[in-house]
Structure formats: structure tokens, C-alpha cells
Amino acid sequence: MYLKRHLDVKARVTGAAVLVAVTLAITAVLIPQSARANEAAESPAESAADSPGRCSLPLRPGVNRIPLVSGGIARPFELYVPKAYDGHTRIPVVIDGHGSTSNGLEHFAVSGMPAIAEEEGFAVAAPTAAVPFPDRPGGYIWNFPGVPLFGSNQPAPPGTPDDDLMVLDMIAQVKRVLCTDSRRVYATGFSAGGRMASRLACDHADTVAAIGAVSGLRAGSEPDVTDCHPSRPVPIITFHGTDDPIWSYRATPSRYGIPAAVSQWAAIDRCHQPPTVTSVTPTVDLQSYAHCAKGSEIAFYTLKGAGHRWPGSSFPLPDSQFGPADNSVDASRLTWEFFSRHALPASCVVQDGCPPRGNGSPSATRP
């Protein structure tokens, strides 16, 4: 049974208040570069952290800055640890990716995921992308190999840090410093952070049990779906506004639409029946694919008239740039409820990788 604390915390406070609280927390529990994480990596606890036996990795609650070197470059990240963590019980971990021009610490305020983690007893790891964004101090954009940088049709210059590699290295580092349930590592993200989660599902389905994407689900490269072949069916939850001015809900000449991405995931996950459609609120419809292979499922929330937003977030974003918000559903809470239903097959962890699919990868042709 996983840790669960019914704490008297608000599921949502203002974005500014969350950011202040998180900033204070990180000041209180900052881990020096030479301290806890590096010590854990050099100690016998490293092998015990991810083994089925006992674990002893104490870590203070709140936001910890965890040192990481990836590709020879320092890439520290934020790790939120709930108060209920006792340093011995293995807990789930959610990777929470920020949108372009933001950063990991700020994204805690956007998603509000630490508040859900505190209630439910899981940890949240927030990476920061590789490339500084010149027009916004403290903002970064992701470098995914083969994908043009945000705001450009050009790939990253040679030598730019690889964010795909960094996220995998970060997950390994989390397991060194935190008693982690390796069958319950999940990934979600906003905008380009949703692309990050999608790539993990396509390329590393033996590492993440399920993924979520807010305003950014992908199922392969642009402009067509051709190269997403996960080793197993992956549960997917996604949210997208129909009036998103930044990441179009509908197809464009250079990008396939969100419904096409969902349809392709339904083919990948071998969902053999059409989705059921439920009206969740007057402005939100849910398409549910419940009959998919190996217990996977897909939940697709369409927010009619909404823009490029994290549903349920009170983080201040200008309507003129991002479009209108729809907070009639709480994406963070719904995402965790979805994640909590899924775990990696035990064989993925024991064998250090999921067994190959028996009948090969699905057709890359979009249905």
C-alpha cells in the first residue's frame, strides 16, 4: 500500500503563492553539489535503491535541488518529496516537464503537482531544459534530437546538451537518492514538456508506466506519424483546448493535430473498440479508449474554446498570448488518478527492459 496523507492543504492556490512557497522550500532544503546525491551515488544504497529488498535513503521533505551530470554537463533538477516519505518505503515518482521558455521550479507553480503529491504520497521530479531562451531570463527551451528548437525551423547547434539523455539520467539519479518504486515512474508535461513525455512513451516504455500530456501530445515525428514504436502498450492521458493559439488542436501544414495523435496512440495500444464520449462539464468532453492491449487505456480531454493552458492551474498567463483558460477540470488531479491505476509489468523491472512485442510494432499509418 502506498503512502497517503490526508493533509489540510489546498489543491490549488494562486500561481504566485505557489511559486513563493516553492522558492522558500528550495532555500530551506537545498542540497549542495557535493552532498547527498553524490554521496548516495557512491554508497551501497545505490544498488539497494532500485532492488526489491530493503531501502534506506533519507531525504528531507519539500523541494530538493538534486545535482546531476549528464553528457559531461551539470544539469541539476528539482525533486519534491512529500512529508509522508520515511526514507524506507518505495514511492511512485512523476516526471513533470515544463513548457518552452519556463523552467523546472516555475513549472511546479504552473502544474501544482506538488500539492497533489503531498496529499497522495508520491514524489515529483522537475527537470529544466538545455537551451536558455534569450527573450526571457530564467526561461529554457528543450533540445530533442531531430526536433527544431522552439521558435526556429533549425535544429540545435552541434554540442547542444541532449535533453532526451538528460531525462533518462535524471530518472536514474532519482533512484539513487530516493526509495523509488521503479514500476511506478510516470511522466507528464505542458506543451513541449508534453512532447518530452510522449518521447519517453515512444522510446522508453520500459521506464515509464504511463504518461500524460497537457497541450502537447505527440505520437511520432512531424509532420506525420511514422516512428513511434514502444516496446509495450502505454497508458495515455491528455488534455487540449480547441482554441490553442500556440499548439494547434487541428492539423497544420507542419504538424499533425491532437485527434490524429490520439488515434495513432489508440492504434499503438491496440484499442479494438471505438472510444466512448462523455460530457464531463458543459465545456469538456472525455474520449475514453478502455479496451486496449495489456490493460492500457487512453483518456483524451477536449476543452472546447480553451487555449494553451494547464486546466485547473491558477498560474497567471495572459489570454492575449495563451488564449482563455478552462478550470472546470483539474488536470493534475485527474492525471494522478489515471497514473495510480497503472504500473510497469514486473518483467520490465526484473529484466531491465520489457520483453519484445510478440507481433511486432503496429503500423505507422495513421488511422
N, C-alpha and C positions, 0 to 999 in steps of 0.2 A: 504494500500500500504506500502510495506516495505521500509526502508531507503535505499537509494542508492546514493553513492557519486562517481562522475567521477573524481577521483583524478589522478594527474600526478605521478603515481607510477609505478615502473616496476613490471610486473607479476613475473619475475624471475631475481634474481641476484645471484651472486656466493654464495655457501653454507657458506663459511667463512664470507662473508659480512653480510648475514642474521643473523648468529649466533652472530656476534659482535653487530649488531643493536638491536637484541632482548635482549642481555645481558645488553646493555646500557639502554634499555627501562625498563627492570625489576628493575634496580637500581633506576631509576627515579620515579617509581610508586609503589614500594614495599609497601605492606600493612602489618603493624605489626600484630603479632598474636592476640593481644588484641583489634585491632581496627575495621575496617569497617565491615568485615564479621561477627564477633561475635556480634557487635552492631546490625547489621541487623537481626541476628537470634533472638535477644531479643526484637526487636521493633515491633510495629504494622504493619510495612511494610512487615513483613514476610507473613502474611496472605494475604495482598494485592498483593504481588509479583506474585502470580500464580492465582489470581482471575480474572474474566473477566472485572472487573472495572478498576479504575484508578490505576496507579503505580507511585511511586516516590522512585527510588533507584539510586541516582547519583553514578557514578564510573568513575574514570579517564581513558582516552584512553591510549592504549598501553598494555603492559603486566603487569598484576597484579598477585602477588603471593597471593593466597587465602588460608587462614588456614582452615583445615578440620580435624576433629577427626572421625575416622572410626574404629569400633571394639576396641575402647579404645586406639587407637594409632594415633599419629599425622601423617596426610597424606596430606600436603599442595600440591596445584596444581597450574598450570599457566592458567590464563584466559586473552585472548587477546580481547580487547574492541575497536571497530572502532571509529575513530574521530567523525563520524556522530551520535553516540549514545547520546541521550539527557537526559537520566535518567528517561524518562516517556514512551516513545514508546517501546512496546514489540518487541524484535528482535529474530530471529532464533539463535540457538546455534548448533555448530558442535563439537562433542567429537572427538578428534584426538589422536589415540593411537600409541605410539612409538613401534619400533621393539625391540627384545631382545638385551640386552647389551647397550641400549641407555637410554634416559630419556625424560621427557616431554618438557623441554626447548630446548634441542638439536633437538627434533623432529620438532619443528617449522621450523628449518633450513632445515630439510630433506623434509618436505611436502610443505613448502612455503605457507601453508594455510592462515597465517595472511595477506599476500598481497592480496589474493582473498577476504578475509573478509573485508579489508579496502575499496576495490572497491565496494563491494556488500552490506555492512552494516549488517553483522552478526558477532557473537562472536565465539571464538574458545577456548575450554577448553582442556588442555593437562595434563592428569594425569601421574604420574610416578609409575611404578610397585613396587612391595613389596620387592623383594629379591635382595640385592646387588650382582653384578657379580664380583667375585674375580679377574678375569683377566683383568678388565677394570675399573679403578677408575671412579666413576660417572655414571657407567652403571648399569642397573637393569633388572631383568627378572620377568616375570609375574607368579603369582600363581593363577591358575584357579583350584578350587577344582575338583579332579578326573583326572587332566591332569598332566603327569610328567613334572618336571621342565626342562627348556631348557638345552640341553647338558647332560641329565640324563634320565634314564628309571625309575627313582624313584619319587614318589610323594613328595611334600614338607613335611618337618618335622612337627609334631603337634605344633600348636601355631603360624605357619607362617601366617602373615596377609592375609586376603581373598580379592583378587582383584575384584572379582565379586561384593562383598558387597561395596567395596570402590568406584567403578564407579557409582553405584546407589546412594550412599551417596553424591558423588561429584555432580551429576545432581541435587539432592535436594538442595545442598548448592549454586549452581549457581543460582537457582531460588530465593534464599534468598537475593542474593547480586546484581542481575541484573534483569531488567524487561525483562522477558523471554516469548516468545510465546511458550507455552507448546505443541502446536500442531506441532511445527516445531523444534523439537530437533532431531538431526541426529548423527550418529556415523560412523567414518571411522578409518582406521589404517593401518599400514605397518607391514607385517609379523605377529608376534604374536599379534600386535595391531589389525590386521585384524581378528584374532581369537576372540579377545575381542569384536569387533563389531558384529561378527557372533553370539556370545553367547547372546549378547543383543537382537539380532533379534529373536533368538530361544526362549529365556526365558522371554523377557520383551518387546514384540511387542506393548504393551500399553504405552511404554515410549518413544521409538524412532520411528520416522515416516518413515525412510528409512536408509539403511546402505550401506557403501562402504568398500571394502577390496582390498588392494594392496598387492599382493604376499602372501595371507594368508586366502582366503575364506574357511569357514567350513560350514557344514550343519548337524552337529551331532558329536558324539564321534568317536575316532579312534578304530580299523581300518575300521569300517563300519559305514554307516549312519543309526542310529537307534533311536535317541532320540531328534530330533528337531521338536517340535510341537507348533509353535507360535499360539497365540490367534487370529491372523488375517493374511492375506497375507501381506508380507513385500517386498517393492521395493528394489532391489539389483543392485548395480553396482560394477564390479570387474575388475581388471587388473592382468595379469600374463604372465611372459615370459616363452617361451617353453624350454629354456635352463637354468632355475633357478637351481643353484647347491645346494641351501640351502633348499628350499621348493619346491619339485619336482612338475612340471606341471603334470606329469604322475603318475599313481598309483605305489606304492612301497609295499613290504610285510607288512609294518606297517602303511601305510597312503593311503587313497583313493585319487585319482587325482583331479585336479581342474575341468576338464569337468564333472566328476561324481558329484562334489559338486554343480555345476551349474544345472545339470539335476535334482538333488534332490530338489533344490530350485524351479525349474520350476514345479515339482510335488506339492510341498508345496503351491505354489502360484496359483495352478490350471490354469496353462497356457495351453490352449487347442489346440494351433496350434504350429507347429514346428517353430524354430527361423528363422528369415531372416538373411542372412550373407552379410555384406557389407565390401568391402575393403576400409578402412579409409586412409591408406597410403600403400606404397609398402610392409611394414613390419608389419602392424597392421590390423587385421580383427576384426569386431564387430559382435557378435551374439546378436540379439535383440529378446526378447520374449515380444511382445506388447499386446497380448490378454490374460491377466491374470485376476484373480478374484479381485473384489473390486478396480479396477483401478491400481493394482500393475503392475510392469514391471521388466524385468531383462535385464541388459546391460553387456555383457561379452567381454572384450577387450583382444584378444590374441596377444602378441607381439612376432613375430617369430624371434628366435635367441637371444632374450634378457634374461638377468639374473635376479637376485634377486634385483630389483630396483624399485624406485618410478618414473614412467615415467614423464618427464618434470623437474625433480629435477637436480640441478647442485651441490648438496652436494657431496663432494669428497668421493667416496667409491672405494676401489681397485678392478679392474677387476679380479685379481687373486683369490680373495675370493668371490666376489659377482657376477661375470660374467659381460658381456657387458651391457651398458645402451642403451636404445632406447628413445630418447626425441622427437620423431616425433609427439607425442601427449602429452597433459598436463593433468595428472590425477587429479590434484587438481581442475583445472577449470572445467573439464568435470564432476567431482563428484559434484561440487556445482550446475552446470546447471541441473544435474539429480535431486539432492535433492530439488531444488527450485520448481520442478513440483509436489511435494508430501507433504501432511500434514496428521497428525493423524485425524481419524474421530472425530467429535466434541464429540461424546458419550464417547470416551476413556478418555477425559479430564473431562467432566462433571460428569461421573460416577466413576472417579478414577480407570479406568480399562476398557478395551474393552469388549463388550458383547461376550459371548462364541460363538464359531463357531456353526452354525446350524447343520452341518452334521458331526461333529467330526473332529479329526485330520486326515491328509492324511496318506496313507500307508507309513510306514517307509522303504519299499522295494525300493531300488534304481532302477529307470527305466533303 
